[in-house]
């Protein structure tokens, strides 16, 4: 249904930063700010991935073979909304652990899939479902010009 593009090479080449370790029982519980380990290289690679298309989905599996129900539902929602395949890219987070961990920190959102439209984080499957049901997703996608025009659908 949608075209699939390869994950940028930077996701495979980057080494994970050493995580922060608690030195004493009093510092055992670190805040999310203290345990961030997203390297500049991974952040740059994710920036490039988010900018690679107007609609970007980080998911488990591929659009043709989603590997979780939430990723499948997100692909189905985007399909029902009529997202133009030429303006869509999906990244399989299962192919690279740096990407899988990094995208959660990058967006400050704990779950996958994650949708970006025009470089803006929209949300996960639950947000997509709500926006689909209330019509706000269709409106936003149309305003951003990322849906297949009605004339093209009829052909």
SULMO-V340457 format. One line per field, one symbol per residue. ss: DSSP state (H for helix, E for strand, L for the rest). phi: phi as a letter, one per 20 degrees, with the letter a starting at -180 (. if undefined). burial: I if it has 9 or more other C-alpha atoms within 8 Angstrom, else O. A space follows every 10 residues. Layout:
ss=???
phi=???
burial=???
This chain:
ss=LLLLLLLLLH HHHLLLLLLL LLLLHHHLLL LLLLLLLLLH HHHHHHHHHH LLLLEEEEEL ELLLLELLHH HHHHHHHHHH HLELHHHEEE EEHHHLHHHH HHHHHHHLLL LLLEEEELLE EEELHHHHHH HHHHLHHHHH HHHLLLELLH HHHHL
phi=.dfddffggg feeeefffff dfebgfdfee fgffdfcfff ffgfffgfff efbfcccebe ndgfcfdbff ffffffffff fnffgfdccd ceffebfffg fffffgelcf ccecdcclmd feqegffgff fffenffgff fffemddfgg fffff
burial=OIIIOOOOOI IOOIOOOOOO OIOOOOOIOI OOOOIOOIOO OIIOIIOOII IOIIIIIIII IIIOOIIOOI IIIIIOIIIO IOIIIOIIII IIIOOIOIII OIIIIIOOOO OIIIIIIIIO IIIIIOIIIO IIOOOIIIOO IIOOOIIIOO OOOOO
